[in-house]
């Protein structure tokens, strides 16, 4: 049971990547799933610096071939938080702590 964020490094620079990582980590913890992000050597459009800046533990690396749910709205969307299903890839901005309050 895994959720992924294949777009990390393609959907913003380091600040956005931190929100996206926190989102997928929080989602996985809330729903009891593993999570997957692209590995450090993935071919990315932007500077994919998470692995250079942080020790990322507890995640799988690679890219899942799961259906993608996309959220481009900058406002919090409770549906994304509650309706997480296994084998889903997420895409979007997710720039509110409400998405990852339980990520620690």
VOFI-516547 format. One record per residue (C-alpha): residue number from 1; chain; residue in one letter; x, z, y. Coordinates in steps of 0.25 Angstrom, whole numbers, plus 2048, in hexadecimal, padded with zeros to 3 digits. Last residue first. Layout:
<sites>
NUM_A_A_X_Z_Y
...
</sites>
This chain:
<sites>
104_A_X_818_832_839
103_A_X_80F_826_839
102_A_X_802_82E_83B
101_A_X_800_82B_84A
100_A_X_803_81C_847
99_A_X_7F7_814_84B
98_A_X_7F3_81E_855
97_A_X_801_81D_85C
96_A_X_7FC_811_862
95_A_X_803_803_863
94_A_X_7FE_7FC_857
93_A_X_804_7EE_85A
92_A_X_7FF_7E5_850
91_A_X_801_7E0_841
90_A_X_7FE_7E8_835
89_A_X_800_7E3_826
88_A_X_7F6_7E9_81C
87_A_X_7F9_7EB_80D
86_A_X_7F0_7F8_80C
85_A_X_7E6_7FA_817
84_A_X_7E6_801_824
83_A_X_7D7_802_82A
82_A_X_7D9_80F_831
81_A_X_7E5_80C_83B
80_A_X_7E1_7FE_83D
79_A_X_7D2_802_840
78_A_X_7D6_80D_84A
77_A_X_7DB_802_853
76_A_X_7E4_807_85F
75_A_X_7E5_7FE_86B
74_A_X_7F0_7F4_86C
73_A_X_7E7_7E9_864
72_A_X_7F0_7DF_85D
71_A_X_7EC_7E5_84F
70_A_X_7EF_7DC_843
69_A_X_7EC_7DF_834
68_A_X_7F5_7D6_82B
67_A_X_7F2_7D3_81D
66_A_X_7FE_7D7_814
65_A_X_80B_7CF_811
64_A_X_814_7DB_813
63_A_X_821_7DA_81B
62_A_X_82D_7E2_817
61_A_X_831_7F0_818
60_A_X_82A_7FC_812
59_A_X_829_809_81B
58_A_X_82C_817_819
57_A_X_838_818_822
56_A_X_83C_811_82F
55_A_X_848_816_835
54_A_X_847_811_843
53_A_X_84E_809_84E
52_A_X_854_7FE_846
51_A_X_849_7FD_83B
50_A_X_83E_7FC_847
49_A_X_846_7F1_84E
48_A_X_83E_7E4_84B
47_A_X_843_7DD_858
46_A_X_837_7D3_859
45_A_X_834_7C6_851
44_A_X_838_7CC_844
43_A_X_83F_7C8_837
42_A_X_83F_7D4_82E
41_A_X_84D_7DB_82D
40_A_X_848_7E9_82F
39_A_X_83C_7E8_825
38_A_X_82E_7E4_829
37_A_X_825_7F0_828
36_A_X_81D_7F6_81C
35_A_X_814_802_81B
34_A_X_810_80A_80F
33_A_X_802_80F_80F
32_A_X_7FB_81D_810
31_A_X_7F1_819_81A
30_A_X_7F6_822_826
29_A_X_804_820_822
28_A_X_803_811_821
27_A_X_7FC_810_82E
26_A_X_806_819_835
25_A_X_812_811_830
24_A_X_80B_804_834
23_A_X_808_809_842
22_A_X_816_810_844
21_A_X_81D_803_840
20_A_X_814_7FB_84A
19_A_X_816_805_855
18_A_X_825_804_853
17_A_X_825_7F5_852
16_A_X_81E_7F4_85F
15_A_X_829_7FC_866
14_A_X_834_7F5_85F
13_A_X_82F_7E7_862
12_A_X_822_7E0_860
11_A_X_81A_7D9_855
10_A_X_824_7D2_84D
9_A_X_82D_7DE_84A
8_A_X_822_7E4_841
7_A_X_819_7D9_83E
6_A_X_818_7DD_82F
5_A_X_811_7EA_831
4_A_X_80E_7EF_823
3_A_X_804_7F7_81B
2_A_X_807_7FB_80C
1_A_X_800_800_800
</sites>
